[in-house]
Amino acid sequence: MLKFRLKHLIIVVVSLVLVNCKDKEKVEYLGHDILLDQLIFQEDTDGDKKITVDDKGPKKFEFINANGETNVVEGTYHLSNLLQELAIAEKNDTISLDKVTESPSDRISRLIKTRYWDNLTRSVDKKGLAVVLEDTKSETDTFRLYVPFNDKEAIAYFESIKTEIPKLKVITLPEKITPAYVKTLNNASGILNLDHYTDEKGNYNAKPFVVPGGRFNEMYGWDSYFESIGLLIDGRSDLAMSMADNFGYQIEHYGKILNANRSYYLTRTQPPFFSSLVKEIYQQNPSVSREWLSDNLKMIIKEYETIWMAKGIRLTDTGLSRFYGEGIGIPPETEEGHFDFILNKFAKKHSLTLEEFTAKYDSGEIVDKELDLYFTHDRSMRESGHDTSNRLDDVCIHLNTVGINSLLYKYEQDIAYLIKEVYDDKFIVNDKDYTSSYWLSKAEERKKLMNDLLWDAEKEAYYDYNFITKTKQKIESATNYYPLWAGLSSKEQAESLVKNLFQELVQKGGVAATTDIANKEDPNAPQRQWDYPNGWAPHQMMIWRGLMNYGYEKEAQELVYRWLWMITKNAVNYNGTIPEKYDVVQCTHKVYAEYGNVGTEFDYITPSGFGWMNASYQLGLSILNEKLKSQLDDLVDPNEIFNKR
């Protein structure tokens, strides 16, 4: 392995500094900074502290290595790698040239495994509070931590350390948490506590979790499952199990797996993947503690029965479920101006300015049932994880979606599997005996209802069902293919779905979230980030596995390649950028819908990529065959390999 030392590397460009400085350690530190500055000055022509295809530098940089040999680094990719390695080596005077010339897929995968997961890991305890609390969503000098009423050990612990953290304010939540109470927290938001354990010395230790990245500094519901897929691939089952424990803690103390562990999310959950997480942990390690499995399986069953099967809330009269985010008024977590499009309409209705109407509505002085319903739909859309989409806007609570019912079918199947596989077909919860046949019968009942109400025989596809209008909402969406992932489709249905998928949603860079359903009638209508032309990691991952469930290996390989090619190409061209989402039509991370694209703002090197995007890369590489992986590193355009899109 060829290595070079920074003090040698800078001889050509900063020899005067070396001559005039007598302190060797100072020379090396100063030399590193000057070298980094020299590279940035020469190649970063747009001043964003990255080297990308948009820069107009010579794309060629010379240095002398530790052996006194002249080396040349050329091209955007290798120069950006050099920049990244210099940034990483800030406190280490040796870097490897092999890492500068590393193949793209190996480099991305290595950084995810060795750097990004650790940089995304958080904990709610003394050693982790500063990172958790001091983020872009904390706008005051007071950092609020909300602790559940019944977690007396946590309350005592945080009370004991708050004097050491002057800005910390510890607040105990009421025993009963209502939407009205949560609304009072809109101007006093804070982090919600998560699970912990006490070590052999009696010390309190929080159970860590992985955050998505960027402005998302909390443990998010469905993000955590997809991140855990990557963690399991990368040998981090410890973190995946910790995420599962945090799910259980949330169900026990907050009544649900939260949208995220921040105060304004207390009234809504997220798409349910808890059973999939526990099952995959068990399948990777069948010797995992039976006590651990039992504790989490009880929480899975509790979540299923108390959240998703609660009549009149998330269980509807059709026998199928829906998303239903509870809460009062305007969701407070959105960026400024997000709701102006809808609020302006109601301001005109009440003959007020936007500012006047918003203030009066928010205070309760004006009551408008139509707007209340809109925000219930909106919260429910956010609970679905698809915030936001024209597919769900102003209609979400009226829909038995393909997505949620596929996930619950998977719950029923997973619970049956674990009870039979691990507990000899008998599992007791609160003096009630459960068998696999009980859960399998529930799954069969749900499948029948989905085929009766959601399956369109003419189109041979699933669609969300509006139980108010008693019609199918015939919008093509990636969520319509969740039945492949859940395994509820027949062989014949799967064949039709695969054909439909490639006709309707597959683009050059992968699967689009929907077909083009933008509001083209109103030029002021907002762009929705979960709609065409954008593609998202969870959709890709579920569809890949769904295709493989039914033996469509060739199709899965194609979709994996398209997605990984787009990620790799953008990382090569844009200094290692791995963002939250992509435009799969233009194959770019430059997405400007709603608040833009998280994970694109950094200096020198991305510290963490983005959680589920990282996981999709690791999963994709584990699926991709060697021939396609070689073509991926050569950045061969997918349209040269597969049918043009």
Secondary structure as UniProt FT lines:
FT   STRAND          3..5
FT   HELIX           6..9
FT   HELIX           11..20
FT   HELIX           24..43
FT   TURN            45..46
FT   TURN            53..54
FT   STRAND          60..64
FT   TURN            66..67
FT   STRAND          70..74
FT   HELIX           76..88
FT   HELIX           89..91
FT   STRAND          94..96
FT   HELIX           97..100
FT   HELIX           104..111
FT   HELIX           112..116
FT   HELIX           117..119
FT   STRAND          121..122
FT   TURN            126..128
FT   HELIX           129..133
FT   TURN            136..137
FT   STRAND          143..147
FT   TURN            149..150
FT   HELIX           152..161
FT   HELIX           162..164
FT   TURN            166..167
FT   STRAND          168..172
FT   HELIX           179..184
FT   TURN            185..187
FT   STRAND          191..192
FT   STRAND          196..198
FT   TURN            200..201
FT   STRAND          204..206
FT   STRAND          209..210
FT   TURN            214..215
FT   HELIX           221..233
FT   TURN            234..235
FT   HELIX           237..254
FT   HELIX           263..265
FT   TURN            266..267
FT   HELIX           274..284
FT   TURN            286..287
FT   HELIX           290..303
FT   HELIX           304..308
FT   TURN            312..314
FT   TURN            317..318
FT   TURN            332..333
FT   TURN            336..339
FT   HELIX           340..349
FT   TURN            350..351
FT   HELIX           354..363
FT   HELIX           369..383
FT   TURN            384..385
FT   TURN            390..395
FT   HELIX           396..398
FT   STRAND          399..400
FT   HELIX           402..422
FT   TURN            424..425
FT   STRAND          427..429
FT   TURN            430..431
FT   STRAND          432..434
FT   HELIX           436..453
FT   STRAND          455..456
FT   TURN            457..460
FT   STRAND          461..462
FT   STRAND          464..466
FT   TURN            467..470
FT   STRAND          471..473
FT   HELIX           478..481
FT   HELIX           482..486
FT   HELIX           491..504
FT   STRAND          506..507
FT   TURN            508..509
FT   STRAND          510..511
FT   TURN            523..524
FT   TURN            529..530
FT   TURN            532..533
FT   STRAND          534..535
FT   HELIX           537..549
FT   TURN            550..551
FT   HELIX           553..573
FT   TURN            575..576
FT   STRAND          582..583
FT   TURN            584..587
FT   TURN            594..595
FT   TURN            598..599
FT   HELIX           611..623
FT   HELIX           626..633
FT   TURN            634..635
FT   HELIX           638..641
//
